[in-house]
Amino acid sequence: MEKIYIHKINKEMLLREEPEIFRLLPEWRKEKVQKLKVESSRLQSLVAGRLLMLALEKHPDAKYNISHSGDYVAVAVSDLAVGVDVEHKSDDGFKVSNRYFEKAAKDYIDGDQSRFRDVWTVKEAFLKCIRVGITVPLNSFTAEYGLDKVLKIRKLVDYRGLDKNFAAKDYYVVTTRLEDGEYSLSLCSSKSNLTLDIERVEVLV
């Protein structure tokens, strides 16, 4: 079972309804939201907290992961460890791609910002799934990049954090785009039959 709940932020609506949405959050999430002074980050965290609550009401025993970028917030739930990433940013001059990505990723991107976002979300979703974070070099693993099909993650070099996870199981990722390619979204799990089941959700229901 995998499910992704997403919400597109309407800033005016959220600012108007912020006190009510905040009231619905658990205390630990309220504390997190209150610490954020930048408005856009606060609203993303507010929505993420509410989406997570709604997701766990339907899937109380699920494992989950959260991502947000630009106007989109995503919460993925699964019966296995899961990683999700949504991305809106571009790679100015493709400096990140050229410096940090492996040849297969660079060949796939080929000067296309949407494809950069595809690759970035694959890498982020995988690292979030195995719970090691961005400290692992982004060129230490790869995939056969592409949209709407299940791709297998392959290790390129031995690196701490990767070794123990790859020794235990294989990992797979699937990627799609939102807003005519302005956003990419990837989901990663150890399931070879991984699916993208995306549901758009309102934060006040």
Salt bridges, closest charged atoms under 4 A:
GLU2 OE2 - LYS191 NZ 2.70
GLU17 OE2 - ARG16 NE 3.79
GLU18 OE2 - ARG42 NE 2.63
GLU20 OE2 - ARG23 NH2 2.72
GLU27 OE2 - LYS30 NZ 3.36
GLU39 OE1 - LYS11 NZ 2.91
ASP79 OD1 - LYS191 NZ 2.86
GLU102 OE1 - LYS123 NZ 2.91
ASP107 OD2 - LYS103 NZ 2.62
ASP118 OD2 - ARG177 NH2 2.69
ASP158 OD1 - LYS155 NZ 3.12
ASP163 OD1 - LYS155 NZ 3.27
ASP170 OD2 - LYS152 NZ 3.48
GLU179 OE2 - LYS8 NZ 3.15
ASP197 OD1 - LYS3 NZ 3.32
GLU199 OE1 - LYS3 NZ 3.11
GLU199 OE2 - LYS58 NZ 3.63
